[in-house]
Amino acid sequence: MSNPASVVEELLHVFPDLRPQVYFKTSLTALSHAMEDQVLAGSEQPLVIASFQQERFYRQEAHRYSRIAEISSQVYVLAAAGTSFSNSTDGYETIAFDDHDALIQEWHLVVLGEGYSACLVCRERNPIAAARPGGSSSAAMEQVRRFEGIWTLDRQVSQQAARLMLDRIQVYRPELTPKIDQARKQFFQAAIAPANAAVSDPDPFAQRLVTYLQAGQYKLLKAYKAISAQERRERLVNSITTAIRRSLDPGEIFQIAVRELGQATDVCRCLVYRCGVDDLSTLVEYQHLGDNCGKGGKRGKSLIGEDWPLQSSPLFQQVAQQQEALAITDTRQPEGADMPDLKPLAKLIDRWQIRSWLLTPLVYQGRLLGMIELHHCQDEPYAWSDDDLALVDAIAAQLSVAIIQADAYANLEDLNHQLEALELTRSNLIAITGHELRTPLSTIQVCLESLSTEPDMPQELREVMLSTALTDAERMRKLVQDFLTLSRLESGRIEWNLESLSLQECVDLALSSISARFSDTPVPTVTAQMPDDLPLVRADGEWLVEVLNKLLDNACKFTDPDGTITITAQLHAPRRKTARSKSPTLEVTVADSGRGIEPARLETVFDRFYQEEGALRRTAGGTGLGLAICRQIMAGLGGKIWATSDGKDQGSQFHFTLPLAGSSPATAAATPTPTSSSQSRSRSRSVSSQRRRSS
């Protein structure tokens, strides 16, 4: 039953010389009231046909049509069917049309009398982007809805409009046919003028009045747009501020900001990233993609995970130096004397289809913290408005404060973690040194007191007492030695004597030291499986043997006597060249079949005073300083050390790397590579030192 044909289009088809105009809703309301007042003030009984889009608009005017119905019996009111609007006859005729009818988009009022006629027939344009539901300006924006159509006092146009409306009324309410026929006989006496006939203009005074109303509405629309932009800006700033208050995580704040800003500006792509003036590039992690923004109406390409160039970008360089926003309307034809050359970015622009570009820096007290980028990717360029720039600037100011607060909080947390670590170190130091010192001291004291008070003690028992006292004294010496060694390493007071060494010789020394140390104790089987063609390494022989000793000693402690310990070595090429590792290294592995290490503790085992079983409940002796010393030594030798394990009772592997002989020195304190004779003397000095330690 619905009719998709527009009454406005049908009328313009009959009268092609008519020129439609644009009217605001307020103007249509004023014109409609003027036409209705003409009927109420006159003595005629005219034909009145009014069409309202929706029931709610009709309810605002229902009382006026009740009064008009007292004057004339030919009154018809149309609106979309609703809860309280339906086909009825109550003083005047109400016609409920289907919501798929073209009338749902139109506004009509036709008055046709014997001496007076007027026609107002309009169709609504695409609605203006109004405020969000419930917003403060939603009612105001309702008044600036725009319509396009005809307002005229010409009788022939009014008659044709009335015919079209009556035909549609008759379709919806065929029972009104007799009444409609009576209206046709009474009001359609004159013939319709030909299509090219001139149409008389409305009264000049009325035309000027409408023009005045329209001008006022344009000013009102401009004011509403400004209010809407201000409201949108404040809402965005409030959402960012709320995010800052709720979380000090920059990632969460950036995610909210990029989504809200992208939606508010309706851009194809919105980026927010951290960066500094000297950064070469940055990894894109926060992005919002608009819908139907790419070429052909497709979604734009995502930049997430891309390495975004900075130093090679003249746009970034200009924004970073001037610390001001830079807006480019058309990247194909950039305008402005201060616009940087975009030729270096031609491939980038083409790949990511950037037609219009806006960059706004995140700055705090003159320091660049990050950047906001907005991209438009359509075929047509986009002119960035002052509202766009003001909105992005407001968000940039909030994000800059958020970054500073988050960094300050992160630094505070880091300091707290350091204090916690220091407190834990102090507690472990007190517990471990108390246990490790008190136990041997007690034993030494008991042995010496026994020797002093028992002069008749048998010789065999005297030797046991002396041996026990000497053993515990050596244990105390090693404890103090480990403390002093770690202190020297951490304070940087070590003078590294770097030289070209054979790894096999250092391993042999370490194995000899282990054999001498555990000569009276069963230990696991220790084997060295190293190729014969290993290149020389650049290291300090004494400290390298110290690392091997401590790793082997650690493996022997946590491996059963029937287990195995294996030393292997292989050339290790770095996966990615960095400033720290530019050449191949030699990777050494000390693997055992012992207790193993839980994956979560593979890094913790290198902490000072770390004890797997607790400071006072362990079954293996030691201070927990051995692996910490190994890490400090490897840092000084220009290598690194790490542990791997499949878990409890799965064995463990300790790996460390050494630079090859002939590579660049590992540290600033490195000495020049000695000659072959000095190498021999250095190796002899290392061997003698290790033998003294073993004895």
C-alpha positions as CSV (number, residue, x, y, z in Angstrom):
1,M,0.0,0.0,0.0
2,S,3.0,2.3,0.6
3,N,4.0,4.7,-2.2
4,P,7.8,5.2,-2.8
5,A,7.2,8.2,-5.1
6,S,8.0,11.6,-3.8
7,V,5.3,14.3,-3.9
8,V,8.0,16.9,-4.4
9,E,9.5,15.1,-7.4
10,E,6.0,14.6,-8.9
11,L,5.2,18.2,-8.5
12,L,8.5,19.4,-10.1
13,H,7.9,17.0,-13.0
14,V,4.6,18.7,-13.7
15,F,6.1,22.2,-13.2
16,P,9.8,22.0,-14.3
17,D,10.2,25.8,-14.1
18,L,9.8,25.7,-10.3
19,R,13.1,26.2,-8.5
20,P,13.2,24.4,-5.1
21,Q,14.8,26.1,-2.2
22,V,16.4,25.0,1.1
23,Y,14.4,25.6,4.3
24,F,15.2,25.0,7.9
25,K,12.7,23.3,10.1
26,T,12.1,26.5,12.0
27,S,11.3,28.3,8.8
28,L,8.9,25.6,7.8
29,T,7.2,25.8,11.1
30,A,6.8,29.6,10.8
31,L,5.4,29.3,7.3
32,S,3.0,26.6,8.3
33,H,1.7,28.6,11.2
34,A,1.2,31.6,8.9
35,M,-0.8,29.5,6.5
36,E,-2.9,28.0,9.3
37,D,-3.5,31.4,10.8
38,Q,-4.7,32.7,7.4
39,V,-7.3,29.9,7.5
40,L,-8.3,30.6,11.2
41,A,-8.6,34.3,10.5
42,G,-10.6,34.1,7.3
43,S,-14.3,33.4,6.5
44,E,-13.7,30.7,3.8
45,Q,-14.0,27.0,4.3
46,P,-10.9,25.8,2.4
47,L,-9.4,22.4,1.6
48,V,-6.5,21.8,4.1
49,I,-4.1,18.9,3.7
50,A,-1.2,18.5,6.1
51,S,1.4,15.8,6.2
52,F,3.6,15.2,9.2
53,Q,6.5,12.9,9.1
54,Q,6.0,11.3,12.5
55,E,3.3,11.1,15.1
56,R,5.4,13.2,17.6
57,F,5.4,16.2,15.2
58,Y,1.6,15.9,14.7
59,R,1.0,16.0,18.4
60,Q,2.6,19.4,18.7
61,E,0.0,20.8,16.1
62,A,-3.1,18.7,16.9
63,H,-4.8,21.5,18.8
64,R,-4.5,23.9,15.8
65,Y,-6.2,21.4,13.5
66,S,-9.0,20.8,15.9
67,R,-9.7,24.6,15.6
68,I,-9.4,24.5,11.8
69,A,-11.8,21.5,11.6
70,E,-14.5,23.8,13.2
71,I,-14.2,26.1,10.2
72,S,-13.9,23.5,7.3
73,S,-15.1,20.0,6.8
74,Q,-12.4,19.3,4.2
75,V,-9.4,18.8,6.6
76,Y,-7.0,15.9,6.1
77,V,-3.9,15.2,8.3
78,L,-1.3,12.5,7.4
79,A,1.4,11.0,9.6
80,A,3.3,7.7,10.0
81,A,1.2,5.1,11.8
82,G,1.9,5.2,15.6
83,T,0.6,4.1,18.9
84,S,-1.9,7.0,19.1
85,F,-2.2,7.9,15.4
86,S,-4.3,5.8,13.1
87,N,-7.1,6.2,10.5
88,S,-10.0,8.0,12.1
89,T,-12.7,10.6,11.7
90,D,-12.8,12.9,14.7
91,G,-13.7,16.4,13.4
92,Y,-11.1,16.0,10.7
93,E,-9.7,13.0,8.8
94,T,-6.4,11.4,10.0
95,I,-4.6,9.1,7.6
96,A,-1.8,6.8,8.9
97,F,0.6,5.9,6.1
98,D,3.2,3.1,6.0
99,D,6.6,4.0,7.3
100,H,8.1,2.9,4.0
101,D,6.1,5.6,2.2
102,A,8.0,8.5,0.7
103,L,5.9,10.8,2.9
104,I,8.1,9.7,5.9
105,Q,10.8,12.0,4.5
106,E,8.5,15.0,3.5
107,W,6.6,17.9,5.0
108,H,3.4,19.1,3.3
109,L,0.8,21.7,3.9
110,V,-1.7,22.7,1.1
111,V,-4.5,25.2,1.6
112,L,-6.9,25.7,-1.2
113,G,-9.9,28.1,-1.0
114,E,-12.0,30.1,-3.4
115,G,-10.0,33.3,-2.9
116,Y,-6.8,32.0,-1.3
117,S,-4.3,29.3,-2.0
118,A,-0.9,28.3,-0.6
119,C,1.4,25.3,-1.0
120,L,4.3,24.2,1.1
121,V,5.8,20.9,-0.1
122,C,9.3,19.9,1.0
123,R,11.5,16.8,1.3
124,E,14.1,16.5,4.1
125,R,17.7,16.4,3.1
126,N,20.3,14.1,4.8
127,P,20.1,15.0,8.5
128,I,22.8,17.1,10.0
129,A,25.2,15.2,12.3
130,A,23.4,16.0,15.6
131,A,24.8,15.7,19.1
132,R,24.8,12.3,20.8
133,P,21.6,11.1,22.3
134,G,21.0,12.8,25.6
135,G,23.5,15.6,24.7
136,S,22.8,19.1,25.7
137,S,22.5,20.3,22.1
138,S,20.2,17.5,20.7
139,A,17.0,19.6,20.9
140,A,18.7,22.6,19.4
141,M,20.1,20.6,16.5
142,E,16.6,19.4,15.8
143,Q,15.6,22.9,14.8
144,V,18.3,23.2,12.1
145,R,17.2,20.1,10.1
146,R,17.1,21.1,6.5
147,F,14.4,20.5,3.8
148,E,14.3,21.2,0.1
149,G,11.1,22.0,-1.8
150,I,8.5,24.6,-2.9
151,W,6.6,27.3,-1.1
152,T,4.3,29.2,-3.3
153,L,0.9,31.0,-3.4
154,D,0.3,30.0,-7.0
155,R,-3.2,28.4,-7.3
156,Q,-2.3,26.0,-10.1
157,V,0.7,24.6,-8.2
158,S,-1.5,24.4,-5.1
159,Q,-4.2,22.5,-7.0
160,Q,-1.7,20.0,-8.4
161,A,-0.2,19.4,-5.0
162,A,-3.7,18.9,-3.5
163,R,-4.6,16.4,-6.3
164,L,-1.4,14.3,-5.6
165,M,-2.1,14.3,-1.9
166,L,-5.8,13.4,-2.3
167,D,-4.9,10.5,-4.6
168,R,-2.6,9.1,-1.9
169,I,-5.2,9.6,0.8
170,Q,-7.7,7.7,-1.3
171,V,-5.3,4.7,-1.5
172,Y,-5.0,4.5,2.2
173,R,-8.6,5.3,3.0
174,P,-10.8,4.3,0.1
175,E,-13.9,4.8,2.2
176,L,-13.3,8.6,1.9
177,T,-13.8,8.5,-1.9
178,P,-17.2,10.4,-1.8
179,K,-15.8,13.1,0.4
180,I,-12.6,13.4,-1.8
181,D,-14.8,13.6,-5.0
182,Q,-16.7,16.4,-3.4
183,A,-13.4,18.3,-2.7
184,R,-12.3,17.8,-6.3
185,K,-15.6,19.3,-7.7
186,Q,-15.5,22.2,-5.3
187,F,-11.8,23.2,-5.5
188,F,-10.5,22.0,-8.9
189,Q,-12.6,24.2,-11.2
190,A,-9.7,25.9,-13.0
191,A,-7.6,24.0,-15.6
192,I,-3.9,23.2,-15.0
193,A,-1.6,25.6,-16.8
194,P,0.8,24.1,-19.4
195,A,4.2,23.0,-18.1
196,N,6.1,26.0,-19.4
197,A,3.6,28.5,-17.9
198,A,5.0,31.2,-15.7
199,V,4.4,30.8,-12.0
200,S,3.6,33.8,-9.9
201,D,6.0,34.6,-7.0
202,P,4.8,34.8,-3.4
203,D,4.1,38.1,-1.8
204,P,7.4,40.1,-1.7
205,F,6.9,40.9,2.0
206,A,6.5,37.3,2.9
207,Q,9.5,36.4,0.7
208,R,11.6,38.9,2.6
209,L,10.3,37.5,5.9
210,V,11.4,33.9,4.9
211,T,14.8,35.2,3.8
212,Y,15.2,36.9,7.2
213,L,14.3,33.6,8.9
214,Q,16.7,31.7,6.8
215,A,19.6,34.0,7.6
216,G,18.8,33.7,11.2
217,Q,18.8,29.9,10.9
218,Y,22.2,29.9,9.2
219,K,23.7,31.9,12.0
220,L,22.0,29.6,14.5
221,L,23.4,26.5,12.7
222,K,26.9,28.0,12.8
223,A,26.6,28.6,16.5
224,Y,25.3,25.1,17.1
225,K,28.2,23.6,15.1
226,A,30.6,25.6,17.3
227,I,28.9,24.4,20.4
228,S,28.9,20.8,19.1
229,A,32.6,21.0,18.4
230,Q,33.3,22.5,21.8
231,E,31.2,19.7,23.4
232,R,33.0,17.1,21.4
233,R,36.4,18.5,22.4
234,E,35.5,18.6,26.1
235,R,34.0,15.1,26.0
236,L,37.2,13.7,24.4
237,V,39.4,15.6,26.9
238,N,37.3,14.3,29.8
239,S,37.6,10.7,28.5
240,I,41.4,11.0,28.3
241,T,41.5,12.6,31.8
242,T,39.3,9.8,33.2
243,A,41.7,7.3,31.7
244,I,44.7,9.0,33.2
245,R,43.0,9.0,36.6
246,R,42.0,5.3,36.3
247,S,45.3,4.0,35.1
248,L,49.0,5.2,34.9
249,D,49.7,2.6,32.1
250,P,50.6,4.6,29.0
251,G,49.5,1.7,26.8
252,E,46.0,1.8,28.1
253,I,45.8,5.6,27.9
254,F,47.1,5.6,24.3
255,Q,44.6,2.9,23.3
256,I,41.7,4.9,24.6
257,A,43.0,8.2,23.1
258,V,43.6,6.8,19.7
259,R,40.2,5.2,19.5
260,E,38.2,8.3,20.8
261,L,40.2,10.7,18.7
262,G,39.9,8.6,15.5
263,Q,36.1,8.3,15.9
264,A,35.7,12.0,16.7
265,T,37.6,13.2,13.7
266,D,36.3,10.5,11.4
267,V,39.8,10.0,9.9
268,C,41.0,6.9,8.0
269,R,43.9,6.3,10.3
270,C,44.9,7.7,13.7
271,L,48.3,6.9,15.3
272,V,49.8,7.7,18.7
273,Y,53.3,6.7,19.5
274,R,56.3,7.5,21.8
275,C,59.4,9.0,20.2
276,G,62.3,11.3,20.9
277,V,64.1,13.8,18.7
278,D,67.0,11.5,17.9
279,D,65.0,8.3,17.3
280,L,65.6,6.6,14.0
281,S,62.2,5.0,13.9
282,T,59.4,3.8,16.1
283,L,57.2,0.7,16.3
284,V,53.5,1.4,15.7
285,E,51.5,-0.1,18.5
286,Y,48.4,2.1,18.8
287,Q,46.1,2.8,15.9
288,H,42.5,3.4,15.0
289,L,41.2,2.6,11.5
290,G,38.1,4.3,10.2
291,D,35.4,2.4,8.3
292,N,35.2,2.8,4.5
293,C,38.1,5.2,4.4
294,G,40.5,3.6,1.9
295,K,40.3,3.8,-1.9
296,G,37.2,2.2,-3.3
297,G,35.4,2.5,0.1
298,K,37.6,-0.2,1.7
299,R,39.0,-0.1,5.1
300,G,42.4,1.5,5.3
301,K,45.7,-0.5,5.7
302,S,46.8,-1.2,9.2
303,L,50.2,0.1,10.4
304,I,50.2,-2.1,13.6
305,G,53.7,-3.7,14.0
306,E,55.3,-1.5,11.3
307,D,58.6,0.2,11.8
308,W,57.6,3.9,11.2
309,P,60.5,6.0,9.9
310,L,61.4,9.2,11.9
311,Q,64.9,10.5,11.1
312,S,64.4,10.0,7.3
313,S,61.0,11.8,7.4
314,P,61.2,15.6,6.7
315,L,57.8,16.0,8.2
316,F,58.9,14.5,11.6
317,Q,62.1,16.6,11.5
318,Q,60.2,19.8,11.0
319,V,57.6,19.1,13.7
320,A,60.2,17.9,16.2
321,Q,62.3,21.1,15.7
322,Q,59.4,23.6,15.6
323,Q,57.3,21.7,18.1
324,E,54.2,22.8,16.3
325,A,51.4,20.9,14.5
326,L,51.8,20.4,10.7
327,A,48.7,20.0,8.5
328,I,49.0,18.9,4.9
329,T,45.8,19.1,2.8
330,D,47.1,17.3,-0.2
331,T,50.3,15.2,-0.2
332,R,50.3,15.2,-4.0
333,Q,50.3,19.0,-4.3
334,P,51.6,20.4,-1.0
335,E,51.2,24.1,-0.6
336,G,52.9,26.7,1.6
337,A,56.4,28.2,1.6
338,D,57.4,26.4,4.8
339,M,56.1,23.0,3.6
340,P,59.0,20.4,3.6
341,D,59.9,18.4,0.6
342,L,57.8,15.3,0.4
343,K,59.8,13.5,-2.3
344,P,61.7,11.3,0.3
345,L,58.3,10.1,1.5
346,A,56.8,9.4,-2.0
347,K,57.0,5.6,-1.6
348,L,55.6,5.7,2.0
349,I,52.7,7.9,0.9
350,D,51.9,5.7,-2.0
351,R,52.1,2.5,0.0
352,W,49.8,3.7,2.8
353,Q,47.6,5.8,0.5
354,I,48.0,9.0,2.6
355,R,46.3,11.9,0.8
356,S,45.9,14.3,3.8
357,W,48.3,14.3,6.8
358,L,48.2,15.9,10.2
359,L,51.1,15.6,12.7
360,T,50.8,17.1,16.2
361,P,53.7,16.7,18.7
362,L,53.4,15.6,22.3
363,V,55.6,18.1,24.1
364,Y,56.3,18.8,27.8
365,Q,58.6,21.6,28.9
366,G,60.3,21.7,25.5
367,R,60.9,17.9,25.4
368,L,59.4,15.8,22.6
369,L,57.6,12.8,24.1
370,G,55.6,11.4,21.2
371,M,53.4,12.2,18.2
372,I,49.8,12.1,17.0
373,E,49.2,11.4,13.3
374,L,45.9,11.6,11.4
375,H,45.7,10.3,7.9
376,H,42.9,10.6,5.2
377,C,43.2,8.1,2.4
378,Q,40.3,9.0,0.1
379,D,40.8,10.1,-3.5
380,E,39.8,13.7,-2.6
381,P,42.0,15.8,-0.3
382,Y,40.7,16.8,3.1
383,A,41.1,20.4,4.4
384,W,42.0,20.3,8.1
385,S,39.7,22.8,9.9
386,D,40.6,24.9,12.9
387,D,38.3,22.7,15.0
388,D,40.3,19.6,14.0
389,L,43.6,21.3,15.0
390,A,42.1,22.6,18.3
391,L,40.8,19.2,19.1
392,V,44.0,17.4,18.4
393,D,46.0,20.0,20.3
394,A,43.8,19.5,23.4
395,I,44.3,15.8,23.3
396,A,48.0,16.2,22.8
397,A,48.3,18.4,25.9
398,Q,46.5,15.7,28.0
399,L,48.6,12.9,26.6
400,S,51.8,14.8,27.3
401,V,50.8,15.1,30.9
402,A,49.8,11.4,31.0
403,I,53.3,10.4,29.7
404,I,55.1,12.5,32.3
405,Q,53.0,11.1,35.1
406,A,53.4,7.5,33.9
407,D,57.1,7.9,33.6
408,A,57.4,9.4,37.0
409,Y,55.3,6.5,38.4
410,A,57.4,4.0,36.6
411,N,60.6,5.5,38.0
412,L,59.1,5.5,41.4
413,E,58.2,1.8,41.0
414,D,61.7,1.1,39.8
415,L,63.1,2.8,42.8
416,N,60.8,0.8,45.1
417,H,61.8,-2.4,43.4
418,Q,65.5,-1.5,43.9
419,L,64.8,-0.7,47.6
420,E,63.0,-4.1,48.0
421,A,66.0,-5.8,46.3
422,L,68.4,-4.1,48.6
423,E,66.4,-5.0,51.6
424,L,66.2,-8.6,50.5
425,T,70.0,-8.6,49.8
426,R,70.6,-7.2,53.3
427,S,68.3,-9.9,54.9
428,N,70.0,-12.6,52.9
429,L,73.5,-11.2,53.7
430,I,72.7,-11.3,57.4
431,A,71.1,-14.8,57.3
432,I,73.8,-16.3,55.1
433,T,76.9,-14.7,56.6
434,G,75.5,-15.5,60.1
435,H,75.0,-19.1,59.2
436,E,78.2,-19.5,57.2
437,L,80.4,-17.7,59.7
438,R,78.8,-19.0,62.9
439,T,79.0,-22.7,62.0
440,P,82.7,-22.9,61.2
441,L,83.6,-20.5,64.0
442,S,81.7,-22.8,66.4
443,T,83.5,-25.8,65.1
444,I,86.9,-24.2,65.3
445,Q,86.2,-23.0,68.8
446,V,85.2,-26.5,70.0
447,C,88.3,-28.1,68.4
448,L,90.7,-25.5,69.8
449,E,89.1,-25.7,73.3
450,S,89.3,-29.5,73.2
451,L,93.0,-29.4,72.2
452,S,93.6,-26.8,75.0
453,T,91.8,-28.6,77.8
454,E,92.7,-32.2,76.9
455,P,96.5,-32.4,76.9
456,D,96.3,-36.3,77.1
457,M,94.1,-36.5,74.0
458,P,95.2,-39.4,71.7
459,Q,97.3,-38.4,68.7
460,E,94.7,-39.6,66.2
461,L,91.9,-37.5,67.8
462,R,94.2,-34.5,67.9
463,E,94.8,-34.8,64.1
464,V,91.1,-35.0,63.5
465,M,90.5,-31.9,65.6
466,L,93.2,-30.0,63.8
467,S,92.0,-31.2,60.3
468,T,88.4,-30.1,61.2
469,A,89.5,-26.7,62.4
470,L,91.7,-26.1,59.3
471,T,88.8,-27.2,57.0
472,D,86.4,-24.8,58.6
473,A,89.0,-22.0,58.6
474,E,89.4,-22.6,54.8
475,R,85.6,-22.4,54.4
476,M,85.6,-19.0,56.1
477,R,88.5,-17.8,54.0
478,K,86.5,-18.7,50.8
479,L,83.5,-16.9,52.1
480,V,85.4,-13.7,52.8
481,Q,87.2,-14.2,49.4
482,D,83.9,-14.4,47.6
483,F,82.6,-11.2,49.3
484,L,85.8,-9.3,48.4
485,T,85.8,-10.7,44.8
486,L,82.2,-9.6,44.1
487,S,82.8,-6.2,45.7
488,R,85.8,-5.6,43.4
489,L,83.9,-6.7,40.4
490,E,80.8,-4.6,41.1
491,S,82.9,-1.5,41.9
492,G,84.9,-1.8,38.7
493,R,88.3,-2.1,40.4
494,I,89.4,-5.1,38.3
495,E,92.2,-4.6,35.8
496,W,91.5,-7.0,33.0
497,N,94.5,-8.6,31.4
498,L,93.0,-9.6,28.1
499,E,95.1,-12.0,25.9
500,S,94.7,-14.7,23.3
501,L,94.0,-18.0,25.1
502,S,93.3,-21.6,24.3
503,L,90.0,-22.6,25.8
504,Q,91.2,-26.2,26.1
505,E,94.0,-25.1,28.5
506,C,91.6,-23.2,30.7
507,V,89.3,-26.2,30.9
508,D,92.1,-28.5,31.8
509,L,93.1,-26.2,34.6
510,A,89.6,-26.1,35.9
511,L,89.3,-29.9,35.8
512,S,92.5,-30.2,37.7
513,S,91.3,-27.8,40.3
514,I,88.0,-29.7,40.7
515,S,89.9,-33.0,41.0
516,A,92.1,-31.6,43.7
517,R,89.2,-30.0,45.6
518,F,87.0,-33.2,45.7
519,S,89.8,-35.7,46.0
520,D,88.2,-37.3,49.1
521,T,84.6,-36.9,48.0
522,P,82.7,-38.8,45.3
523,V,81.7,-36.5,42.5
524,P,79.8,-37.0,39.1
525,T,81.7,-37.9,36.0
526,V,83.1,-34.8,34.4
527,T,84.0,-34.9,30.7
528,A,85.1,-32.2,28.2
529,Q,83.9,-32.6,24.6
530,M,85.5,-29.9,22.6
531,P,86.7,-29.9,18.9
532,D,90.4,-29.8,18.2
533,D,90.1,-26.9,15.8
534,L,88.6,-24.3,18.2
535,P,89.9,-20.8,17.6
536,L,91.7,-18.8,20.4
537,V,89.5,-16.6,22.6
538,R,90.3,-13.2,23.9
539,A,90.0,-13.2,27.7
540,D,91.7,-12.9,31.1
541,G,92.9,-16.5,31.8
542,E,92.7,-16.2,35.6
543,W,89.1,-15.0,35.6
544,L,88.1,-17.4,32.8
545,V,89.3,-20.4,34.9
546,E,87.5,-18.9,37.9
547,V,84.2,-18.9,35.9
548,L,84.8,-22.6,34.9
549,N,85.7,-23.5,38.5
550,K,82.5,-22.0,39.9
551,L,80.2,-23.5,37.3
552,L,81.8,-27.0,37.8
553,D,81.6,-26.6,41.6
554,N,78.0,-25.6,41.3
555,A,77.2,-28.6,39.0
556,C,79.0,-31.0,41.4
557,K,76.9,-29.7,44.4
558,F,73.6,-30.3,42.7
559,T,74.3,-33.5,40.8
560,D,74.4,-37.0,42.4
561,P,77.7,-38.9,42.3
562,D,76.4,-41.2,39.7
563,G,75.4,-38.3,37.4
564,T,77.4,-36.6,34.6
565,I,78.8,-33.2,33.9
566,T,79.8,-32.2,30.3
567,I,81.7,-29.3,29.0
568,T,81.2,-28.4,25.3
569,A,82.1,-25.5,23.1
570,Q,81.1,-24.3,19.7
571,L,81.3,-21.2,17.5
572,H,78.2,-19.0,17.9
573,A,77.2,-16.5,15.2
574,P,74.9,-13.7,16.5
575,R,71.4,-13.8,15.0
576,R,71.4,-10.0,14.6
577,K,74.3,-7.7,14.5
578,T,74.3,-5.1,17.2
579,A,76.7,-2.5,18.5
580,R,77.5,-5.0,21.3
581,S,77.9,-8.1,19.2
582,K,79.3,-7.5,15.7
583,S,81.4,-10.7,15.3
584,P,81.1,-14.5,16.0
585,T,81.8,-15.7,19.5
586,L,82.7,-19.0,21.2
587,E,79.8,-20.4,23.2
588,V,80.8,-22.7,26.2
589,T,78.3,-24.9,27.9
590,V,78.6,-26.7,31.3
591,A,75.7,-29.2,31.4
592,D,74.8,-31.5,34.3
593,S,72.2,-34.2,34.9
594,G,71.3,-32.9,38.4
595,R,68.3,-31.2,40.1
596,G,67.5,-28.8,37.3
597,I,66.0,-25.3,37.6
598,E,62.4,-24.2,37.4
599,P,61.9,-22.0,34.3
600,A,60.7,-19.0,36.4
601,R,64.1,-19.0,38.2
602,L,66.5,-19.3,35.3
603,E,67.3,-15.6,35.7
604,T,67.0,-15.4,39.5
605,V,69.8,-17.9,40.1
606,F,72.3,-15.2,39.1
607,D,71.2,-12.8,41.9
608,R,73.4,-12.3,44.9
609,F,72.8,-14.6,47.8
610,Y,70.2,-16.6,45.9
611,Q,69.6,-20.0,47.5
612,E,67.3,-22.4,45.8
613,E,66.2,-24.1,49.1
614,G,66.3,-21.0,51.3
615,A,69.2,-19.5,53.3
616,L,69.1,-21.8,56.3
617,R,67.3,-25.0,54.9
618,R,69.6,-25.9,52.0
619,T,71.4,-29.3,51.7
620,A,74.3,-27.9,49.6
621,G,76.8,-25.5,51.1
622,G,77.7,-22.1,49.7
623,T,76.9,-18.4,50.0
624,G,74.9,-18.0,46.8
625,L,77.6,-15.6,45.3
626,G,79.1,-18.0,42.8
627,L,76.8,-17.4,39.9
628,A,76.6,-13.6,40.7
629,I,80.4,-13.5,40.4
630,C,80.3,-15.4,37.1
631,R,77.9,-12.9,35.6
632,Q,80.1,-9.9,36.7
633,I,83.2,-11.6,35.3
634,M,81.5,-12.4,31.9
635,A,80.4,-8.8,31.7
636,G,84.0,-7.6,32.2
637,L,85.2,-10.0,29.5
638,G,82.7,-8.8,27.0
639,G,80.6,-11.9,27.0
640,K,77.3,-13.0,28.5
641,I,76.1,-15.9,30.6
642,W,72.7,-17.5,30.9
643,A,71.0,-20.7,32.1
644,T,68.6,-23.2,30.6
645,S,66.7,-26.1,32.0
646,D,63.7,-28.3,31.4
647,G,62.7,-28.1,35.0
648,K,63.0,-30.0,38.2
649,D,65.2,-33.1,38.1
650,Q,65.8,-32.5,34.4
651,G,69.4,-31.2,34.6
652,S,70.6,-27.7,33.9
653,Q,72.9,-26.0,31.3
654,F,75.0,-22.9,31.9
655,H,76.1,-21.1,28.8
656,F,78.6,-18.3,28.4
657,T,80.1,-16.6,25.3
658,L,83.6,-15.3,24.8
659,P,84.9,-13.0,22.0
660,L,87.4,-14.6,19.6
661,A,91.0,-13.5,19.5
662,G,91.5,-10.6,17.0
663,S,88.1,-9.1,17.7
664,S,87.6,-5.6,19.2
665,P,88.4,-5.2,22.9
666,A,85.4,-6.0,25.1
667,T,86.0,-3.1,27.5
668,A,87.7,0.2,27.7
669,A,90.2,-1.3,30.1
670,A,91.3,-3.9,27.7
671,T,95.0,-4.0,27.1
672,P,96.6,-4.6,23.6
673,T,97.0,-8.2,22.5
674,P,100.5,-9.3,23.7
675,T,103.1,-11.1,21.6
676,S,103.5,-14.8,21.6
677,S,106.2,-14.8,24.3
678,S,104.1,-12.6,26.6
679,Q,101.1,-14.9,25.9
680,S,103.1,-17.9,27.2
681,R,104.2,-15.9,30.3
682,S,100.5,-14.9,30.9
683,R,99.3,-18.4,30.6
684,S,102.0,-19.6,33.0
685,R,101.0,-16.9,35.4
686,S,97.4,-18.1,35.2
687,V,98.4,-21.7,35.7
688,S,100.4,-20.9,38.8
689,S,97.6,-18.8,40.2
690,Q,95.1,-21.6,39.8
691,R,97.4,-24.2,41.3
692,R,97.9,-22.0,44.3
693,R,94.1,-21.8,44.7
694,S,93.7,-25.5,44.3
695,S,96.4,-26.3,46.9
